[in-house]
Amino acid sequence: MTTSGPGFAMTDFLASISHAVRPDGRRPLVVHDGDLEEIPPGAVPNPTSLRIAGTLPTATFELFRQVIPAGESSDLQRHHHETVHFVLTGDGHSEIEDETVSWTTGSFVYTPPWTWHRHHNDSAGHPVEFLTIENSRLLGPLGLNRRQSAGPATLAEARARFDHREDQ
């Protein structure tokens, strides 16, 4: 099956999604914390650590455990997929486009598709930990899993650097 480009057919893609989860030794129904796969330091342009539950047999979404160290933040980024962060521990705030929202343990933080955003740990002494859920697996086969990082830039700097490219 072609997953993007001229030979891609939405009907073929949708027909390929099985209603039955068929786990096996490589795709179990349970993944324990110790089995999460760490994304190598430096692969993400910020000080957060990300561990993925990548062996679960999910077809449309991805699950991560994300930690932001005390007093740090993620990079300013945007991506085509939707994301929900469930705050397992900690307090902080997020910049999502022109809005700033505060959150605490037990909060759900929603990031809409293609919005500039950054998450801040407001504690000087304790890390923030998220369960991060994103629908990137759904968009990947469609060729729509695009992501941009502006690193530590301000929102105005990111818009000046990237948004002019959208017209090309």
C-alpha positions in Angstrom: 0.0 0.0 0.0 1.3 3.5 -0.9 1.3 5.7 2.2 1.7 9.1 0.5 2.1 10.7 -2.8 0.5 10.1 -6.2 -0.4 6.4 -5.5 -2.0 7.1 -2.2 -5.7 6.2 -1.9 -7.6 7.1 1.3 -10.0 4.2 0.9 -7.0 1.7 0.8 -5.5 3.4 3.9 -8.8 3.2 5.8 -9.3 -0.4 4.8 -5.9 -1.3 6.1 -6.8 -0.3 9.7 -7.8 -3.4 11.5 -10.6 -3.3 14.0 -8.8 -6.2 15.9 -5.7 -5.6 17.9 -3.4 -8.5 17.2 -0.6 -8.3 19.8 2.4 -10.6 19.7 5.7 -10.7 21.4 6.8 -7.5 19.7 3.5 -5.6 20.2 2.2 -6.5 23.8 -1.0 -5.3 25.4 1.0 -4.1 28.5 4.2 -2.1 28.6 5.7 -1.5 32.0 7.6 1.7 33.0 10.9 -0.1 32.8 10.2 -1.2 29.2 9.7 2.4 27.8 12.2 3.2 25.1 14.2 6.4 25.8 14.5 8.9 23.0 18.3 9.6 22.9 19.4 12.9 24.5 20.0 15.5 21.8 17.3 14.0 19.5 14.9 16.5 21.1 16.1 20.1 21.0 15.3 20.8 24.7 16.2 19.6 28.2 13.2 17.3 28.5 13.5 13.5 28.6 11.1 11.5 26.6 10.4 7.8 26.9 8.0 6.2 24.5 5.6 3.3 24.9 6.4 2.4 21.3 5.7 -1.3 21.4 2.0 -0.9 22.2 -0.1 -2.0 19.2 -1.7 1.5 18.8 -2.5 2.4 15.2 -3.5 6.1 15.6 -1.7 7.5 18.7 1.6 7.5 20.4 2.2 7.6 24.2 5.2 9.2 26.0 6.4 9.8 29.5 8.0 13.2 29.5 10.0 14.9 32.2 10.9 18.6 32.3 13.6 19.3 34.9 13.1 21.9 37.6 13.1 25.5 36.2 13.4 24.4 32.6 11.1 24.4 29.6 10.5 22.5 26.4 11.5 24.0 23.1 9.1 26.3 21.2 7.6 23.9 18.6 4.7 23.2 16.4 3.5 20.0 14.7 0.6 18.7 12.6 -0.6 16.3 15.3 -2.8 17.1 18.3 -1.3 16.5 21.7 -2.7 16.1 25.2 -0.4 16.3 28.2 -1.7 14.8 31.4 0.3 16.2 34.3 1.4 13.3 36.5 3.3 15.5 38.9 4.3 19.2 39.1 3.1 22.7 38.4 3.8 25.0 35.5 2.5 26.9 32.6 2.3 26.6 28.8 2.6 29.1 26.0 0.2 28.1 23.3 0.3 30.7 20.5 -0.6 34.0 22.1 -2.2 32.4 25.2 -0.5 31.4 28.5 -2.2 28.7 30.6 -1.3 27.4 34.1 -1.6 23.8 35.1 -0.9 21.5 38.1 -0.9 17.8 38.9 -4.0 16.2 37.4 -4.5 18.8 34.7 -4.9 18.0 31.0 -3.2 20.4 28.6 -4.4 20.4 25.0 -2.2 21.6 22.1 -4.1 22.1 18.9 -2.4 21.1 15.6 0.2 23.5 14.1 0.2 25.9 17.0 3.5 27.3 18.5 3.8 26.0 22.0 6.2 25.5 24.9 5.7 24.0 28.4 7.5 25.4 31.5 8.2 23.8 34.8 7.6 26.6 37.4 9.3 24.7 40.2 12.9 25.5 41.2 13.3 22.1 43.0 11.1 19.4 41.4 10.6 18.0 37.9 7.3 18.0 36.0 6.2 14.7 34.6 3.6 14.3 31.8 1.9 11.4 30.1 1.9 12.7 26.6 -0.6 11.4 24.1 -0.4 12.5 20.4 -2.1 11.3 17.2 1.1 11.2 15.2 0.7 7.5 14.2 -2.5 8.4 12.4 -0.9 11.2 10.5 2.4 9.4 9.7 1.0 7.1 7.0 -0.8 10.1 5.4 2.6 11.9 5.0 1.3 14.7 7.4 3.6 14.2 10.4 5.4 17.5 10.1 7.2 19.2 13.0 9.2 22.4 13.4 11.3 23.5 16.4 12.4 27.1 17.1 14.4 26.0 20.1 14.6 28.7 22.8 13.2 31.4 20.5 10.4 33.8 21.4 7.1 33.4 19.6 7.8 36.5 17.6 11.2 35.2 16.5 9.7 31.8 15.6 7.0 33.5 13.5 9.5 35.7 11.7 11.8 32.7 11.1 9.3 30.1 9.9 5.9 31.7 8.9 7.2 33.4 5.8 8.1 30.0 4.5 4.4 28.9 4.6 3.7 31.2 1.6 6.2 29.4 -0.6 
